[in-house]
Amino acid sequence: MMVDLKYAERFNMDIQAKIDNSIRDFIKACKLANYQISLLDIEVNYLQAPHSPSSLPKGKMAVYIFIYNSEILKIGLVGPKSNARYSSQHYNPNSSQSNLAKSILKDFKFTDNINVDNINGWIKANLTRINILISEDKGMPLLRFLEAFLHLIFSPRYER
């Protein structure tokens, strides 16, 4: 597992340890299903708030996690041809039917200090993002399994 240490050093180590342990457990679960994947096949980028979204690297697919303080808000996935979903849709409530910005705006917990006009900047300034990247040749079934596995472990606020 390759970790971007520039961001990982500043990241909440408890959550980082939970994510890292969950990925190791995921690899064990894959082995039980006779699917071979190793830590070397997985790249994890910890982007502590404030963060800047990037483009999905060519040939990669991803599971992404958004965290506010220590609460996991959203865990989602993108295939190798879903760059808009990866890089921008979750920051704009009008970009798709379902996205993080829209969920936050509907959530009573956050309504006092954010609105449609400032949600994009608020997400970037206040949320930590974790990107778990896997080569597209590993296949979408594996990616869907990783997303579901992490949902069961972390029970994200907007996925319940």
Backbone as CSV, one residue per row, in Angstrom:
resi,resn,N_x,N_y,N_z,CA_x,CA_y,CA_z,C_x,C_y,C_z
1,MET,0.854,-1.169,0.000,0.000,0.000,0.000,0.896,1.226,0.000
2,MET,0.716,2.082,-0.984,1.505,3.306,-1.069,0.715,4.436,-0.411
3,VAL,1.322,5.168,0.502,0.655,6.242,1.224,1.353,7.553,0.913
4,ASP,0.564,8.591,0.634,1.097,9.922,0.400,1.445,10.526,1.764
5,LEU,2.700,10.419,2.178,3.106,10.828,3.516,3.011,12.322,3.745
6,LYS,3.068,13.114,2.704,2.950,14.565,2.870,1.668,14.901,3.625
7,TYR,0.584,14.240,3.266,-0.696,14.494,3.913,-0.913,13.577,5.113
8,ALA,-0.427,12.368,5.030,-0.661,11.406,6.107,-0.047,11.875,7.422
9,GLU,1.076,12.579,7.377,1.717,13.050,8.598,0.821,14.005,9.373
10,ARG,-0.003,14.765,8.653,-0.863,15.741,9.309,-2.241,15.172,9.626
11,PHE,-2.546,13.987,9.139,-3.882,13.437,9.254,-4.117,12.818,10.627
12,ASN,-5.359,12.830,11.055,-5.747,12.189,12.299,-5.305,10.725,12.268
13,MET,-4.328,10.396,13.078,-3.719,9.067,13.021,-4.679,7.959,13.418
14,ASP,-5.680,8.249,14.268,-6.651,7.217,14.626,-7.454,6.786,13.405
15,ILE,-7.945,7.744,12.639,-8.713,7.405,11.443,-7.804,6.754,10.412
16,GLN,-6.595,7.266,10.263,-5.658,6.665,9.313,-5.409,5.205,9.672
17,ALA,-5.211,4.928,10.943,-4.973,3.543,11.370,-6.190,2.672,11.085
18,LYS,-7.391,3.201,11.311,-8.616,2.438,11.036,-8.752,2.143,9.542
19,ILE,-8.445,3.131,8.716,-8.519,2.921,7.264,-7.476,1.887,6.841
20,ASP,-6.256,2.057,7.293,-5.186,1.123,6.930,-5.513,-0.303,7.373
21,ASN,-6.018,-0.459,8.593,-6.397,-1.787,9.080,-7.558,-2.360,8.276
22,SER,-8.494,-1.505,7.895,-9.631,-1.961,7.096,-9.181,-2.447,5.723
23,ILE,-8.207,-1.784,5.145,-7.691,-2.217,3.841,-6.983,-3.569,3.984
24,ARG,-6.252,-3.741,5.055,-5.608,-5.047,5.282,-6.661,-6.150,5.453
25,ASP,-7.732,-5.841,6.197,-8.810,-6.817,6.363,-9.524,-7.089,5.039
26,PHE,-9.673,-6.059,4.221,-10.279,-6.222,2.903,-9.454,-7.190,2.050
27,ILE,-8.161,-7.048,2.100,-7.278,-7.949,1.345,-7.457,-9.393,1.825
28,LYS,-7.585,-9.579,3.140,-7.847,-10.918,3.684,-9.183,-11.459,3.169
29,ALA,-10.203,-10.608,3.138,-11.514,-11.034,2.642,-11.435,-11.419,1.169
30,CYS,-10.656,-10.679,0.401,-10.470,-11.017,-1.016,-9.827,-12.393,-1.161
31,LYS,-8.858,-12.665,-0.326,-8.191,-13.971,-0.383,-9.166,-15.098,-0.076
32,LEU,-10.105,-14.857,0.855,-11.132,-15.851,1.156,-12.016,-16.126,-0.060
33,ALA,-12.143,-15.127,-0.917,-12.944,-15.266,-2.143,-12.081,-15.692,-3.332
34,ASN,-10.858,-16.123,-3.052,-9.913,-16.547,-4.095,-9.589,-15.434,-5.088
35,TYR,-9.552,-14.203,-4.603,-9.159,-13.066,-5.430,-7.853,-12.531,-4.867
36,GLN,-6.842,-12.474,-5.690,-5.523,-12.055,-5.224,-5.309,-10.558,-5.443
37,ILE,-5.104,-9.869,-4.348,-4.741,-8.452,-4.366,-3.814,-8.237,-3.177
38,SER,-2.874,-7.325,-3.320,-1.931,-7.071,-2.228,-1.910,-5.584,-1.903
39,LEU,-1.220,-5.246,-0.831,-1.064,-3.845,-0.456,-0.381,-3.042,-1.557
40,LEU,0.448,-3.691,-2.352,1.138,-2.999,-3.448,0.178,-2.584,-4.561
41,ASP,-1.005,-3.177,-4.614,-2.006,-2.854,-5.637,-2.883,-1.672,-5.246
42,ILE,-2.713,-1.164,-4.038,-3.604,-0.138,-3.507,-2.795,1.099,-3.129
43,GLU,-3.245,2.238,-3.603,-2.618,3.523,-3.250,-3.619,4.340,-2.448
44,VAL,-3.199,4.838,-1.308,-4.076,5.620,-0.450,-3.529,7.037,-0.340
45,ASN,-4.364,8.022,-0.649,-3.986,9.429,-0.522,-4.840,10.056,0.574
46,TYR,-4.189,10.553,1.623,-4.865,11.238,2.713,-4.750,12.742,2.465
47,LEU,-5.870,13.389,2.235,-5.887,14.823,1.944,-6.611,15.535,3.089
48,GLN,-5.850,15.987,4.051,-6.438,16.649,5.206,-6.983,18.009,4.799
49,ALA,-8.045,18.425,5.468,-8.604,19.753,5.250,-7.567,20.803,5.636
50,PRO,-7.466,21.859,4.853,-8.161,22.071,3.575,-7.535,21.200,2.485
51,HIS,-8.375,20.739,1.594,-7.882,19.887,0.515,-8.307,20.451,-0.833
52,SER,-7.632,20.007,-1.866,-7.970,20.354,-3.245,-8.215,19.064,-4.010
53,PRO,-9.399,18.930,-4.608,-9.647,17.721,-5.403,-8.762,17.704,-6.638
54,SER,-8.454,16.502,-7.085,-7.631,16.344,-8.285,-8.379,15.475,-9.279
55,SER,-7.807,15.307,-10.433,-8.382,14.427,-11.445,-8.092,12.977,-11.088
56,LEU,-8.964,12.099,-11.540,-8.748,10.673,-11.371,-7.583,10.265,-12.271
57,PRO,-6.542,9.664,-11.706,-5.404,9.267,-12.538,-5.829,8.271,-13.625
58,LYS,-5.235,8.416,-14.797,-5.532,7.535,-15.921,-5.267,6.078,-15.535
59,GLY,-6.206,5.218,-15.915,-6.068,3.792,-15.644,-6.427,3.386,-14.229
60,LYS,-6.959,4.327,-13.450,-7.312,4.042,-12.056,-8.815,4.147,-11.848
61,MET,-9.273,3.504,-10.812,-10.620,3.659,-10.279,-10.434,3.894,-8.786
62,ALA,-11.472,4.354,-8.105,-11.250,4.760,-6.722,-12.471,4.590,-5.840
63,VAL,-12.187,4.400,-4.568,-13.163,4.593,-3.503,-12.676,5.841,-2.773
64,TYR,-13.602,6.753,-2.500,-13.246,7.993,-1.804,-14.061,8.097,-0.525
65,ILE,-13.482,8.786,0.439,-14.103,8.947,1.754,-14.009,10.418,2.136
66,PHE,-15.130,10.994,2.589,-15.138,12.363,3.094,-15.382,12.311,4.599
67,ILE,-14.575,13.085,5.354,-14.631,13.066,6.810,-14.735,14.492,7.340
68,TYR,-15.654,14.706,8.278,-15.769,15.984,8.983,-15.394,15.731,10.437
69,ASN,-14.369,16.413,10.909,-13.786,16.123,12.214,-13.432,14.637,12.224
70,SER,-14.073,13.828,13.041,-13.760,12.404,13.029,-14.921,11.560,12.516
71,GLU,-15.936,12.203,11.954,-17.104,11.478,11.453,-17.010,11.239,9.946
72,ILE,-17.192,10.000,9.547,-17.212,9.664,8.122,-18.585,10.057,7.583
73,LEU,-18.582,10.973,6.616,-19.832,11.443,6.030,-20.248,10.623,4.825
74,LYS,-19.306,10.338,3.938,-19.646,9.668,2.684,-18.499,8.772,2.241
75,ILE,-18.887,7.611,1.724,-17.957,6.706,1.050,-18.589,6.399,-0.296
76,GLY,-17.850,6.654,-1.360,-18.366,6.397,-2.697,-17.302,5.784,-3.582
77,LEU,-17.717,5.464,-4.792,-16.769,4.878,-5.744,-16.912,5.526,-7.100
78,VAL,-15.840,5.462,-7.857,-15.852,5.919,-9.248,-15.059,4.939,-10.094
79,GLY,-15.629,4.627,-11.243,-14.921,3.805,-12.203,-13.909,4.643,-12.953
80,PRO,-13.155,4.035,-13.847,-12.061,4.730,-14.528,-12.512,5.829,-15.488
81,LYS,-13.784,5.898,-15.815,-14.272,6.923,-16.745,-15.201,7.919,-16.059
82,SER,-15.043,8.089,-14.752,-15.937,8.957,-13.979,-15.197,10.115,-13.327
83,ASN,-14.371,10.807,-14.099,-13.569,11.887,-13.536,-14.419,12.982,-12.898
84,ALA,-15.548,13.367,-13.507,-16.375,14.434,-12.929,-16.886,14.033,-11.546
85,ARG,-17.283,12.785,-11.412,-17.760,12.305,-10.106,-16.625,12.361,-9.085
86,TYR,-15.445,12.032,-9.502,-14.273,11.995,-8.621,-13.815,13.402,-8.232
87,SER,-13.798,14.299,-9.189,-13.129,15.582,-8.951,-14.045,16.760,-8.640
88,SER,-15.321,16.713,-9.032,-16.109,17.939,-8.857,-17.552,17.769,-8.402
89,GLN,-18.224,16.695,-8.750,-19.668,16.618,-8.484,-20.036,16.719,-7.004
90,HIS,-19.227,16.192,-6.120,-19.578,16.217,-4.693,-19.428,17.597,-4.063
91,TYR,-18.865,18.535,-4.774,-18.648,19.881,-4.261,-19.738,20.857,-4.716
92,ASN,-20.593,20.434,-5.627,-21.621,21.293,-6.210,-22.980,20.615,-6.073
93,PRO,-23.902,21.184,-5.297,-25.188,20.523,-5.065,-26.047,20.376,-6.319
94,ASN,-25.775,21.153,-7.349,-26.571,21.095,-8.575,-25.943,20.238,-9.671
95,SER,-24.887,19.524,-9.346,-24.135,18.799,-10.371,-24.694,17.418,-10.695
96,SER,-25.439,16.828,-9.783,-25.968,15.480,-9.984,-27.132,15.261,-9.028
97,GLN,-27.851,14.171,-9.225,-28.995,13.883,-8.357,-28.577,13.628,-6.912
98,SER,-27.457,12.967,-6.739,-26.994,12.621,-5.403,-25.526,13.020,-5.272
99,ASN,-25.241,13.857,-4.292,-23.854,14.253,-4.049,-23.695,14.740,-2.613
100,LEU,-22.467,14.835,-2.181,-22.165,15.214,-0.810,-22.676,16.613,-0.476
101,ALA,-22.472,17.567,-1.366,-22.906,18.943,-1.100,-24.405,19.001,-0.826
102,LYS,-25.181,18.311,-1.625,-26.638,18.285,-1.452,-27.009,17.655,-0.107
103,SER,-26.332,16.572,0.259,-26.604,15.917,1.542,-26.287,16.840,2.717
104,ILE,-25.170,17.534,2.645,-24.796,18.442,3.729,-25.805,19.578,3.850
105,LEU,-26.239,20.145,2.731,-27.195,21.252,2.776,-28.545,20.841,3.369
106,LYS,-28.904,19.578,3.222,-30.163,19.067,3.793,-30.028,18.696,5.265
107,ASP,-28.809,18.613,5.742,-28.531,18.129,7.090,-28.626,19.278,8.086
108,PHE,-29.497,19.149,9.053,-29.696,20.203,10.045,-28.416,20.567,10.788
109,LYS,-27.500,19.645,10.933,-26.269,19.883,11.692,-25.427,21.006,11.097
110,PHE,-25.510,21.204,9.775,-24.620,22.144,9.107,-25.309,23.418,8.611
111,THR,-26.616,23.562,8.784,-27.344,24.640,8.109,-27.013,26.046,8.584
112,ASP,-26.463,26.234,9.764,-26.222,27.581,10.278,-25.153,28.362,9.522
113,ASN,-24.140,27.681,9.008,-23.015,28.436,8.455,-22.704,28.157,6.990
114,ILE,-23.518,27.379,6.311,-23.243,27.132,4.895,-24.510,27.219,4.071
115,ASN,-24.314,27.480,2.783,-25.439,27.581,1.855,-24.956,27.172,0.459
116,VAL,-25.859,27.249,-0.507,-25.535,26.831,-1.874,-24.350,27.616,-2.426
117,ASP,-24.236,28.874,-2.050,-23.172,29.722,-2.595,-21.785,29.410,-2.031
118,ASN,-21.710,28.891,-0.807,-20.387,28.673,-0.218,-20.067,27.209,0.092
119,ILE,-20.958,26.291,-0.275,-20.750,24.877,0.066,-19.465,24.308,-0.550
120,ASN,-19.175,24.673,-1.794,-17.980,24.169,-2.465,-16.734,24.494,-1.639
121,GLY,-16.577,25.753,-1.282,-15.423,26.173,-0.487,-15.437,25.584,0.909
122,TRP,-16.634,25.435,1.491,-16.750,24.873,2.836,-16.263,23.423,2.860
123,ILE,-16.676,22.632,1.870,-16.238,21.231,1.811,-14.715,21.167,1.708
124,LYS,-14.140,21.937,0.803,-12.687,21.918,0.623,-11.943,22.379,1.881
125,ALA,-12.504,23.364,2.571,-11.835,23.925,3.748,-11.997,23.067,5.003
126,ASN,-13.101,22.329,5.106,-13.427,21.664,6.364,-13.412,20.138,6.359
127,LEU,-13.415,19.532,5.189,-13.470,18.075,5.139,-12.131,17.481,4.727
128,THR,-11.797,16.395,5.354,-10.664,15.581,4.934,-11.180,14.604,3.893
129,ARG,-10.377,14.319,2.915,-10.747,13.369,1.870,-9.673,12.292,1.783
130,ILE,-10.114,11.069,1.659,-9.207,9.946,1.455,-9.568,9.307,0.125
131,ASN,-8.580,9.128,-0.725,-8.764,8.462,-2.007,-8.023,7.131,-1.962
132,ILE,-8.742,6.071,-2.267,-8.148,4.742,-2.339,-8.174,4.338,-3.804
133,LEU,-7.004,4.321,-4.412,-6.883,4.099,-5.853,-6.428,2.673,-6.153
134,ILE,-7.080,2.095,-7.169,-6.769,0.736,-7.609,-6.749,0.755,-9.136
135,SER,-5.880,-0.020,-9.723,-5.815,-0.122,-11.178,-7.137,-0.640,-11.733
136,GLU,-7.556,-0.036,-12.856,-8.834,-0.439,-13.450,-8.835,-1.902,-13.888
137,ASP,-7.684,-2.490,-14.108,-7.667,-3.891,-14.537,-8.061,-4.859,-13.422
138,LYS,-8.193,-4.369,-12.198,-8.674,-5.202,-11.094,-10.192,-5.412,-11.182
139,GLY,-10.885,-4.528,-11.909,-12.307,-4.723,-12.179,-13.252,-4.052,-11.192
140,MET,-14.418,-3.693,-11.719,-15.449,-3.026,-10.918,-16.008,-3.910,-9.797
141,PRO,-16.139,-5.229,-9.969,-16.630,-6.018,-8.831,-15.750,-5.848,-7.586
142,LEU,-14.446,-5.799,-7.772,-13.542,-5.585,-6.640,-13.780,-4.213,-6.016
143,LEU,-13.933,-3.189,-6.848,-14.156,-1.835,-6.340,-15.470,-1.749,-5.570
144,ARG,-16.523,-2.356,-6.101,-17.815,-2.358,-5.399,-17.707,-3.102,-4.062
145,PHE,-16.933,-4.178,-4.049,-16.722,-4.922,-2.808,-15.999,-4.049,-1.782
146,LEU,-14.970,-3.335,-2.207,-14.244,-2.446,-1.289,-15.181,-1.380,-0.722
147,GLU,-15.976,-0.754,-1.573,-16.909,0.274,-1.090,-17.876,-0.318,-0.063
148,ALA,-18.485,-1.465,-0.387,-19.441,-2.100,0.530,-18.762,-2.507,1.836
149,PHE,-17.566,-3.034,1.740,-16.795,-3.440,2.914,-16.582,-2.243,3.845
150,LEU,-16.183,-1.105,3.277,-15.954,0.094,4.083,-17.256,0.665,4.641
151,HIS,-18.352,0.559,3.899,-19.659,0.998,4.415,-20.015,0.205,5.673
152,LEU,-19.817,-1.097,5.626,-20.155,-1.935,6.780,-19.297,-1.599,7.991
153,ILE,-18.045,-1.285,7.766,-17.146,-0.969,8.876,-17.430,0.411,9.455
154,PHE,-17.629,1.419,8.598,-17.685,2.810,9.061,-19.081,3.412,9.142
155,SER,-20.078,2.817,8.510,-21.449,3.330,8.542,-21.501,4.851,8.338
156,PRO,-21.150,5.309,7.132,-21.099,6.755,6.890,-22.448,7.434,7.101
157,ARG,-22.405,8.646,7.591,-23.608,9.434,7.911,-24.592,9.488,6.750
158,TYR,-24.127,9.687,5.531,-25.028,9.848,4.391,-25.215,8.572,3.589
159,GLU,-24.916,7.450,4.168,-25.106,6.162,3.471,-25.948,5.217,4.317
160,ARG,-26.507,5.677,5.389,-27.236,4.805,6.320,-28.618,4.477,5.805
